[in-house]
Amino acid sequence: MSGFDAHWLALREAADRRARADALTRMLRRALSGRPHLTVVDLGCGTGSNLRHVAPQLGGRQHWHLVDTDPKLLDAVPGAVEAWAAEAGDTARRTAPGMVVEGGSFRAEVTLERRDLAADPLPLGAADVVTASALLDLVGHAWLDRLVAACAAQRAAALLTLSYDGRIAWWPGDTTDATVRARVNRHQQGDKGFGPALGPHAAQAAAEVFRCAGYEVETAASDWHLDETEAELQQRLHAEWASAASQVDPADSTSVDAWLARRMDLLAAGTSNLVVGHTDVLALPPS
């Protein structure tokens, strides 16, 4: 379950790609070296950004099982993967169960599944690796416990990327920035379909629960750094933050609306810079 529309996922993909902590993916590859074939289950796959970013770095023969609750996002996966493969000089062809993607260092068979991740058992199958991007901050503690238990039962590694961690910094600053950030972080902990959400505490909570299960855990910052060249992404972020802040404290919506207007003026002037904090988590099962 991604909870996002395809346009939003496309809008954020470049920022995600720059931000990802690829050192963790390299650590994952070293930990899995020597295996002739890897099975990767991608939860809340959206349009397949984890496949596009991680598969070439893992290398070798792979099977990716992409899972999401939104049929429109799953329908968009083949076209998105074909466009990415063509740009990279790789090949992607559709098959009855899904797709086959081949690059210079990897070959990935891809299957797709629609599933309600909030209600159904997690479809880990024989996964060697479980991945998820921008998902952990939407889920609750009970769901996280289910994920870790399922991974431990399979002795599967986990690469959980781009979890919002509560940090937002603006340049130039505004006197209302801290108020908006605090209210956004409160809003992030509301129910997103998985019970009260972990929100900005997601990555820290995941690291703790995996460590309690005996896993070796590494974390790394994966912050967005946005400038005036990504005005549309900034516009959408600011609009959503203003909406969240007003929902948390409707009595102060006038102040938030004024803040949003000032932020839009800075964007129009080409002088808005923004850092949004994210954290990536790698969990490796005990040897």
SEKE-360648 format. One record per residue (C-alpha): residue number from 1; x, y, z. Coordinates in nm, 4 decimals, m for minus. Example, Ala and Ser with C-alpha at 12.3 -4.5 7.8 and 13.67 -1.06 7.14 Angstrom:
% residues 2
<mardo: 1	X: 1.2300	Y: m0.4500	Z: 0.7800>
<mardo: 2	X: 1.3670	Y: m0.1060	Z: 0.7140>
***
This chain:
% residues 287
<mardo: 1	X: 0.0000	Y: 0.0000	Z: 0.0000>
<mardo: 2	X: 0.1739	Y: 0.3151	Z: m0.1126>
<mardo: 3	X: m0.1021	Y: 0.5651	Z: m0.0411>
<mardo: 4	X: 0.0191	Y: 0.7862	Z: m0.3271>
<mardo: 5	X: m0.0903	Y: 0.8630	Z: m0.6823>
<mardo: 6	X: 0.1279	Y: 0.7959	Z: m0.9858>
<mardo: 7	X: 0.1904	Y: 1.1655	Z: m1.0563>
<mardo: 8	X: 0.3193	Y: 1.2219	Z: m0.7032>
<mardo: 9	X: 0.5487	Y: 0.9182	Z: m0.7296>
<mardo: 10	X: 0.6883	Y: 1.0433	Z: m1.0610>
<mardo: 11	X: 0.7302	Y: 1.3927	Z: m0.9177>
<mardo: 12	X: 0.9364	Y: 1.2730	Z: m0.6239>
<mardo: 13	X: 1.1427	Y: 1.0013	Z: m0.7952>
<mardo: 14	X: 1.4400	Y: 1.2195	Z: m0.8894>
<mardo: 15	X: 1.4630	Y: 1.3550	Z: m0.5340>
<mardo: 16	X: 1.4328	Y: 1.0015	Z: m0.3979>
<mardo: 17	X: 1.7044	Y: 0.8758	Z: m0.6306>
<mardo: 18	X: 1.9510	Y: 1.1444	Z: m0.5206>
<mardo: 19	X: 1.8680	Y: 1.0944	Z: m0.1548>
<mardo: 20	X: 1.8911	Y: 0.7171	Z: m0.1222>
<mardo: 21	X: 2.1721	Y: 0.5886	Z: 0.0976>
<mardo: 22	X: 2.3321	Y: 0.3598	Z: m0.1611>
<mardo: 23	X: 2.6043	Y: 0.2580	Z: 0.0839>
<mardo: 24	X: 2.3411	Y: 0.0414	Z: 0.2538>
<mardo: 25	X: 2.2553	Y: m0.1273	Z: m0.0775>
<mardo: 26	X: 2.6243	Y: m0.2049	Z: m0.1273>
<mardo: 27	X: 2.6352	Y: m0.3572	Z: 0.2216>
<mardo: 28	X: 2.3304	Y: m0.5662	Z: 0.1332>
<mardo: 29	X: 2.4951	Y: m0.6879	Z: m0.1858>
<mardo: 30	X: 2.8087	Y: m0.7928	Z: 0.0030>
<mardo: 31	X: 2.6005	Y: m0.9750	Z: 0.2651>
<mardo: 32	X: 2.4162	Y: m1.1693	Z: m0.0060>
<mardo: 33	X: 2.7165	Y: m1.2368	Z: m0.2287>
<mardo: 34	X: 2.7558	Y: m1.5942	Z: m0.3431>
<mardo: 35	X: 2.3850	Y: m1.6619	Z: m0.3802>
<mardo: 36	X: 2.3014	Y: m1.7660	Z: m0.7379>
<mardo: 37	X: 1.9549	Y: m1.6095	Z: m0.7272>
<mardo: 38	X: 1.7827	Y: m1.3489	Z: m0.5094>
<mardo: 39	X: 1.4128	Y: m1.3207	Z: m0.4351>
<mardo: 40	X: 1.3051	Y: m0.9675	Z: m0.3432>
<mardo: 41	X: 0.9573	Y: m0.8758	Z: m0.2162>
<mardo: 42	X: 0.8769	Y: m0.5061	Z: m0.2503>
<mardo: 43	X: 0.5913	Y: m0.3951	Z: m0.0235>
<mardo: 44	X: 0.3906	Y: m0.0885	Z: m0.1250>
<mardo: 45	X: 0.5747	Y: m0.0917	Z: m0.4552>
<mardo: 46	X: 0.3977	Y: 0.2024	Z: m0.6218>
<mardo: 47	X: 0.5184	Y: 0.2105	Z: m0.9822>
<mardo: 48	X: 0.8367	Y: 0.0108	Z: m0.9110>
<mardo: 49	X: 1.0929	Y: 0.2694	Z: m0.7990>
<mardo: 50	X: 1.2731	Y: 0.0230	Z: m0.5707>
<mardo: 51	X: 1.3098	Y: m0.2238	Z: m0.8571>
<mardo: 52	X: 1.4497	Y: 0.0466	Z: m1.0842>
<mardo: 53	X: 1.6980	Y: 0.1729	Z: m0.8301>
<mardo: 54	X: 1.8062	Y: m0.1373	Z: m0.6403>
<mardo: 55	X: 1.8069	Y: m0.4203	Z: m0.8973>
<mardo: 56	X: 2.1068	Y: m0.2902	Z: m1.0984>
<mardo: 57	X: 2.3038	Y: m0.2423	Z: m0.7767>
<mardo: 58	X: 2.2343	Y: m0.5932	Z: m0.6474>
<mardo: 59	X: 2.3323	Y: m0.7522	Z: m0.9798>
<mardo: 60	X: 2.2967	Y: m1.1156	Z: m1.0847>
<mardo: 61	X: 1.9752	Y: m1.3136	Z: m1.1254>
<mardo: 62	X: 1.6788	Y: m1.1799	Z: m0.9334>
<mardo: 63	X: 1.3055	Y: m1.2278	Z: m0.8930>
<mardo: 64	X: 1.1114	Y: m0.9213	Z: m0.7787>
<mardo: 65	X: 0.7603	Y: m0.9632	Z: m0.6422>
<mardo: 66	X: 0.5953	Y: m0.6199	Z: m0.6416>
<mardo: 67	X: 0.2995	Y: m0.5769	Z: m0.4054>
<mardo: 68	X: 0.0582	Y: m0.2843	Z: m0.3712>
<mardo: 69	X: m0.3072	Y: m0.2308	Z: m0.2847>
<mardo: 70	X: m0.3685	Y: 0.0198	Z: m0.5667>
<mardo: 71	X: m0.4483	Y: m0.1445	Z: m0.9032>
<mardo: 72	X: m0.3807	Y: 0.1806	Z: m1.0904>
<mardo: 73	X: m0.0242	Y: 0.1909	Z: m0.9597>
<mardo: 74	X: 0.0311	Y: m0.1756	Z: m1.0437>
<mardo: 75	X: m0.1037	Y: m0.1137	Z: m1.3942>
<mardo: 76	X: 0.1510	Y: 0.1678	Z: m1.4323>
<mardo: 77	X: 0.4503	Y: m0.0516	Z: m1.3434>
<mardo: 78	X: 0.5210	Y: m0.2057	Z: m1.6877>
<mardo: 79	X: 0.5217	Y: 0.1278	Z: m1.8694>
<mardo: 80	X: 0.7389	Y: 0.2925	Z: m1.6050>
<mardo: 81	X: 0.9881	Y: 0.0056	Z: m1.6104>
<mardo: 82	X: 0.9983	Y: m0.0045	Z: m1.9911>
<mardo: 83	X: 1.0698	Y: 0.3703	Z: m2.0086>
<mardo: 84	X: 1.3438	Y: 0.3402	Z: m1.7466>
<mardo: 85	X: 1.5038	Y: 0.0401	Z: m1.9187>
<mardo: 86	X: 1.5021	Y: 0.2138	Z: m2.2576>
<mardo: 87	X: 1.6696	Y: 0.5210	Z: m2.1110>
<mardo: 88	X: 1.9355	Y: 0.3051	Z: m1.9452>
<mardo: 89	X: 1.9995	Y: 0.1001	Z: m2.2591>
<mardo: 90	X: 1.8560	Y: m0.2130	Z: m2.0968>
<mardo: 91	X: 1.5711	Y: m0.4335	Z: m2.2167>
<mardo: 92	X: 1.2297	Y: m0.4937	Z: m2.0626>
<mardo: 93	X: 0.9645	Y: m0.7236	Z: m2.2041>
<mardo: 94	X: 0.6238	Y: m0.8154	Z: m2.0750>
<mardo: 95	X: 0.5431	Y: m1.1778	Z: m1.9913>
<mardo: 96	X: 0.2309	Y: m1.3615	Z: m1.8761>
<mardo: 97	X: 0.3203	Y: m1.3341	Z: m1.5055>
<mardo: 98	X: 0.4753	Y: m0.9869	Z: m1.5295>
<mardo: 99	X: 0.8016	Y: m0.8751	Z: m1.6901>
<mardo: 100	X: 1.1634	Y: m0.9636	Z: m1.7506>
<mardo: 101	X: 1.4221	Y: m0.6860	Z: m1.7257>
<mardo: 102	X: 1.7826	Y: m0.7365	Z: m1.8343>
<mardo: 103	X: 2.0750	Y: m0.5008	Z: m1.7923>
<mardo: 104	X: 2.4494	Y: m0.5350	Z: m1.8185>
<mardo: 105	X: 2.4890	Y: m0.6699	Z: m1.4645>
<mardo: 106	X: 2.1501	Y: m0.8162	Z: m1.3770>
<mardo: 107	X: 1.8441	Y: m1.0066	Z: m1.4948>
<mardo: 108	X: 1.5196	Y: m0.9576	Z: m1.3033>
<mardo: 109	X: 1.1967	Y: m1.1506	Z: m1.3397>
<mardo: 110	X: 0.9091	Y: m0.9368	Z: m1.2123>
<mardo: 111	X: 0.5670	Y: m1.0430	Z: m1.0855>
<mardo: 112	X: 0.2897	Y: m0.8180	Z: m0.9547>
<mardo: 113	X: 0.0304	Y: m0.8732	Z: m0.6827>
<mardo: 114	X: m0.2538	Y: m0.6628	Z: m0.5525>
<mardo: 115	X: m0.2914	Y: m0.7102	Z: m0.1777>
<mardo: 116	X: m0.4184	Y: m0.5162	Z: 0.1224>
<mardo: 117	X: m0.1026	Y: m0.4916	Z: 0.3290>
<mardo: 118	X: m0.2948	Y: m0.3526	Z: 0.6251>
<mardo: 119	X: m0.5208	Y: m0.6562	Z: 0.6588>
<mardo: 120	X: m0.3775	Y: m0.9549	Z: 0.4747>
<mardo: 121	X: m0.0794	Y: m1.1694	Z: 0.5780>
<mardo: 122	X: 0.2436	Y: m1.0260	Z: 0.4413>
<mardo: 123	X: 0.3293	Y: m1.2113	Z: 0.1168>
<mardo: 124	X: 0.6985	Y: m1.2749	Z: 0.1837>
<mardo: 125	X: 0.7057	Y: m1.6251	Z: 0.0396>
<mardo: 126	X: 1.0698	Y: m1.7338	Z: 0.0080>
<mardo: 127	X: 1.2079	Y: m1.3794	Z: 0.0165>
<mardo: 128	X: 1.5789	Y: m1.3241	Z: 0.0601>
<mardo: 129	X: 1.5187	Y: m0.9487	Z: 0.0847>
<mardo: 130	X: 1.2171	Y: m0.7369	Z: 0.1741>
<mardo: 131	X: 1.2141	Y: m0.3801	Z: 0.0478>
<mardo: 132	X: 0.9801	Y: m0.0868	Z: 0.1038>
<mardo: 133	X: 1.0112	Y: 0.2798	Z: 0.0161>
<mardo: 134	X: 0.8280	Y: 0.5676	Z: 0.1912>
<mardo: 135	X: 0.6067	Y: 0.3126	Z: 0.3689>
<mardo: 136	X: 0.7307	Y: 0.2753	Z: 0.7259>
<mardo: 137	X: 0.6194	Y: 0.6213	Z: 0.8378>
<mardo: 138	X: 0.2602	Y: 0.5291	Z: 0.7420>
<mardo: 139	X: 0.2364	Y: 0.2100	Z: 0.9490>
<mardo: 140	X: 0.1848	Y: 0.1461	Z: 1.3188>
<mardo: 141	X: 0.3827	Y: m0.0488	Z: 1.5791>
<mardo: 142	X: 0.1683	Y: m0.3609	Z: 1.5418>
<mardo: 143	X: 0.2264	Y: m0.3714	Z: 1.1657>
<mardo: 144	X: 0.6003	Y: m0.3183	Z: 1.2151>
<mardo: 145	X: 0.6073	Y: m0.6087	Z: 1.4605>
<mardo: 146	X: 0.4319	Y: m0.8250	Z: 1.1977>
<mardo: 147	X: 0.6893	Y: m0.7264	Z: 0.9371>
<mardo: 148	X: 0.9874	Y: m0.8037	Z: 1.1584>
<mardo: 149	X: 0.8395	Y: m1.1364	Z: 1.2684>
<mardo: 150	X: 0.7741	Y: m1.2352	Z: 0.9072>
<mardo: 151	X: 1.1272	Y: m1.1384	Z: 0.8032>
<mardo: 152	X: 1.2788	Y: m1.3293	Z: 1.0966>
<mardo: 153	X: 1.0780	Y: m1.6410	Z: 1.0117>
<mardo: 154	X: 1.2274	Y: m1.6307	Z: 0.6609>
<mardo: 155	X: 1.5697	Y: m1.5055	Z: 0.7764>
<mardo: 156	X: 1.5152	Y: m1.2347	Z: 0.5161>
<mardo: 157	X: 1.7109	Y: m0.9123	Z: 0.5049>
<mardo: 158	X: 1.5220	Y: m0.5815	Z: 0.4888>
<mardo: 159	X: 1.6072	Y: m0.2589	Z: 0.3064>
<mardo: 160	X: 1.3566	Y: 0.0072	Z: 0.4137>
<mardo: 161	X: 1.4183	Y: 0.3417	Z: 0.2520>
<mardo: 162	X: 1.3062	Y: 0.7046	Z: 0.2561>
<mardo: 163	X: 1.1156	Y: 0.7100	Z: 0.5832>
<mardo: 164	X: 1.0335	Y: 1.0672	Z: 0.6860>
<mardo: 165	X: 1.2048	Y: 1.1412	Z: 1.0176>
<mardo: 166	X: 1.0525	Y: 1.4710	Z: 1.1292>
<mardo: 167	X: 1.3212	Y: 1.7109	Z: 1.0059>
<mardo: 168	X: 1.2260	Y: 1.9965	Z: 0.7729>
<mardo: 169	X: 1.4500	Y: 2.3002	Z: 0.7201>
<mardo: 170	X: 1.3758	Y: 2.6017	Z: 0.5009>
<mardo: 171	X: 1.5999	Y: 2.8717	Z: 0.3520>
<mardo: 172	X: 1.5112	Y: 3.1502	Z: 0.3856>
<mardo: 173	X: 1.3376	Y: 3.0887	Z: 0.7155>
<mardo: 174	X: 0.9990	Y: 3.2119	Z: 0.8326>
<mardo: 175	X: 0.8705	Y: 3.2752	Z: 1.1841>
<mardo: 176	X: 0.5902	Y: 3.0186	Z: 1.1332>
<mardo: 177	X: 0.8161	Y: 2.7374	Z: 1.0071>
<mardo: 178	X: 0.8601	Y: 2.5686	Z: 1.3465>
<mardo: 179	X: 0.4853	Y: 2.5753	Z: 1.4154>
<mardo: 180	X: 0.4046	Y: 2.4169	Z: 1.0791>
<mardo: 181	X: 0.6740	Y: 2.1513	Z: 1.1203>
<mardo: 182	X: 0.5488	Y: 2.0551	Z: 1.4679>
<mardo: 183	X: 0.1904	Y: 2.0235	Z: 1.3468>
<mardo: 184	X: 0.2947	Y: 1.8240	Z: 1.0388>
<mardo: 185	X: 0.4780	Y: 1.5805	Z: 1.2661>
<mardo: 186	X: 0.1679	Y: 1.5429	Z: 1.4830>
<mardo: 187	X: m0.0442	Y: 1.4847	Z: 1.1719>
<mardo: 188	X: 0.2019	Y: 1.2217	Z: 1.0485>
<mardo: 189	X: 0.1188	Y: 1.0095	Z: 1.3527>
<mardo: 190	X: m0.2502	Y: 0.9835	Z: 1.2681>
<mardo: 191	X: m0.4082	Y: 0.6663	Z: 1.1322>
<mardo: 192	X: m0.3043	Y: 0.6118	Z: 0.7681>
<mardo: 193	X: m0.4842	Y: 0.2784	Z: 0.7410>
<mardo: 194	X: m0.2457	Y: 0.0780	Z: 0.9614>
<mardo: 195	X: m0.3444	Y: 0.2143	Z: 1.3023>
<mardo: 196	X: m0.1752	Y: 0.5162	Z: 1.4663>
<mardo: 197	X: 0.1253	Y: 0.5774	Z: 1.2424>
<mardo: 198	X: 0.4882	Y: 0.5724	Z: 1.3490>
<mardo: 199	X: 0.5364	Y: 0.8907	Z: 1.1481>
<mardo: 200	X: 0.8719	Y: 1.0607	Z: 1.2172>
<mardo: 201	X: 0.9700	Y: 0.7825	Z: 1.4613>
<mardo: 202	X: 0.9430	Y: 0.5060	Z: 1.1996>
<mardo: 203	X: 1.3080	Y: 0.4462	Z: 1.1152>
<mardo: 204	X: 1.4181	Y: 0.4522	Z: 1.4792>
<mardo: 205	X: 1.1389	Y: 0.2131	Z: 1.5760>
<mardo: 206	X: 1.2255	Y: m0.0259	Z: 1.2919>
<mardo: 207	X: 1.5914	Y: m0.0295	Z: 1.3904>
<mardo: 208	X: 1.5007	Y: m0.1099	Z: 1.7507>
<mardo: 209	X: 1.2552	Y: m0.3893	Z: 1.6675>
<mardo: 210	X: 1.4918	Y: m0.5542	Z: 1.4191>
<mardo: 211	X: 1.7770	Y: m0.5385	Z: 1.6718>
<mardo: 212	X: 1.5543	Y: m0.7026	Z: 1.9326>
<mardo: 213	X: 1.4984	Y: m0.9839	Z: 1.6790>
<mardo: 214	X: 1.8750	Y: m1.0386	Z: 1.6558>
<mardo: 215	X: 1.9348	Y: m0.8483	Z: 1.3345>
<mardo: 216	X: 2.2399	Y: m0.6388	Z: 1.2542>
<mardo: 217	X: 2.1041	Y: m0.2936	Z: 1.1711>
<mardo: 218	X: 2.2546	Y: 0.0052	Z: 0.9922>
<mardo: 219	X: 2.0852	Y: 0.3390	Z: 0.9332>
<mardo: 220	X: 2.1798	Y: 0.6336	Z: 0.7131>
<mardo: 221	X: 2.0334	Y: 0.9718	Z: 0.6268>
<mardo: 222	X: 1.8545	Y: 0.9961	Z: 0.2925>
<mardo: 223	X: 1.7479	Y: 1.3603	Z: 0.2938>
<mardo: 224	X: 1.5809	Y: 1.5469	Z: 0.0123>
<mardo: 225	X: 1.7668	Y: 1.8646	Z: m0.0867>
<mardo: 226	X: 1.5327	Y: 2.0736	Z: m0.3004>
<mardo: 227	X: 1.5910	Y: 2.4079	Z: m0.4707>
<mardo: 228	X: 1.4030	Y: 2.6276	Z: m0.7150>
<mardo: 229	X: 1.4528	Y: 2.3761	Z: m0.9981>
<mardo: 230	X: 1.2005	Y: 2.1448	Z: m0.8284>
<mardo: 231	X: 0.9309	Y: 2.4048	Z: m0.7800>
<mardo: 232	X: 0.6390	Y: 2.1713	Z: m0.8531>
<mardo: 233	X: 0.7514	Y: 1.9231	Z: m0.5904>
<mardo: 234	X: 0.7974	Y: 2.2057	Z: m0.3398>
<mardo: 235	X: 0.4551	Y: 2.3470	Z: m0.4234>
<mardo: 236	X: 0.2853	Y: 2.0175	Z: m0.3548>
<mardo: 237	X: 0.4791	Y: 1.9629	Z: m0.0324>
<mardo: 238	X: 0.3956	Y: 2.3065	Z: 0.1026>
<mardo: 239	X: 0.0281	Y: 2.2742	Z: 0.0110>
<mardo: 240	X: 0.0038	Y: 1.9360	Z: 0.1845>
<mardo: 241	X: 0.1913	Y: 2.0602	Z: 0.4913>
<mardo: 242	X: m0.0387	Y: 2.3616	Z: 0.5188>
<mardo: 243	X: m0.3418	Y: 2.1320	Z: 0.4956>
<mardo: 244	X: m0.2005	Y: 1.9001	Z: 0.7637>
<mardo: 245	X: m0.1147	Y: 2.1888	Z: 0.9954>
<mardo: 246	X: m0.4634	Y: 2.3353	Z: 0.9600>
<mardo: 247	X: m0.6237	Y: 1.9990	Z: 1.0331>
<mardo: 248	X: m0.4228	Y: 1.9696	Z: 1.3545>
<mardo: 249	X: m0.5232	Y: 2.3205	Z: 1.4700>
<mardo: 250	X: m0.8162	Y: 2.4530	Z: 1.2656>
<mardo: 251	X: m0.8410	Y: 2.7661	Z: 1.4807>
<mardo: 252	X: m0.5040	Y: 2.8828	Z: 1.3506>
<mardo: 253	X: m0.5667	Y: 2.8131	Z: 0.9815>
<mardo: 254	X: m0.5439	Y: 3.1853	Z: 0.8925>
<mardo: 255	X: m0.1841	Y: 3.1989	Z: 1.0140>
<mardo: 256	X: m0.1012	Y: 2.8815	Z: 0.8204>
<mardo: 257	X: m0.2640	Y: 3.0178	Z: 0.5043>
<mardo: 258	X: m0.0485	Y: 3.3320	Z: 0.5344>
<mardo: 259	X: 0.2606	Y: 3.1140	Z: 0.5787>
<mardo: 260	X: 0.1715	Y: 2.9179	Z: 0.2665>
<mardo: 261	X: 0.1264	Y: 3.2387	Z: 0.0660>
<mardo: 262	X: 0.4705	Y: 3.3629	Z: 0.1731>
<mardo: 263	X: 0.6246	Y: 3.0279	Z: 0.0798>
<mardo: 264	X: 0.4577	Y: 3.0351	Z: m0.2628>
<mardo: 265	X: 0.5925	Y: 3.3882	Z: m0.3177>
<mardo: 266	X: 0.9461	Y: 3.2657	Z: m0.2471>
<mardo: 267	X: 0.8981	Y: 2.9781	Z: m0.4901>
<mardo: 268	X: 0.7744	Y: 3.2173	Z: m0.7573>
<mardo: 269	X: 1.0821	Y: 3.4327	Z: m0.6978>
<mardo: 270	X: 1.3119	Y: 3.1283	Z: m0.7319>
<mardo: 271	X: 1.4552	Y: 3.1653	Z: m0.3810>
<mardo: 272	X: 1.3037	Y: 2.8671	Z: m0.1943>
<mardo: 273	X: 1.5378	Y: 2.5962	Z: m0.0646>
<mardo: 274	X: 1.4287	Y: 2.3005	Z: 0.1402>
<mardo: 275	X: 1.5674	Y: 1.9963	Z: 0.3202>
<mardo: 276	X: 1.3298	Y: 1.7160	Z: 0.4175>
<mardo: 277	X: 1.4808	Y: 1.4583	Z: 0.6486>
<mardo: 278	X: 1.4536	Y: 1.0878	Z: 0.5688>
<mardo: 279	X: 1.6299	Y: 0.7814	Z: 0.7040>
<mardo: 280	X: 1.7114	Y: 0.4484	Z: 0.5354>
<mardo: 281	X: 1.7338	Y: 0.1244	Z: 0.7346>
<mardo: 282	X: 1.9207	Y: m0.1953	Z: 0.6464>
<mardo: 283	X: 1.8532	Y: m0.5016	Z: 0.8633>
<mardo: 284	X: 2.0615	Y: m0.8166	Z: 0.8117>
<mardo: 285	X: 1.9633	Y: m1.1462	Z: 0.9779>
<mardo: 286	X: 2.2050	Y: m1.3034	Z: 1.2229>
<mardo: 287	X: 2.4691	Y: m1.5203	Z: 1.0627>
***
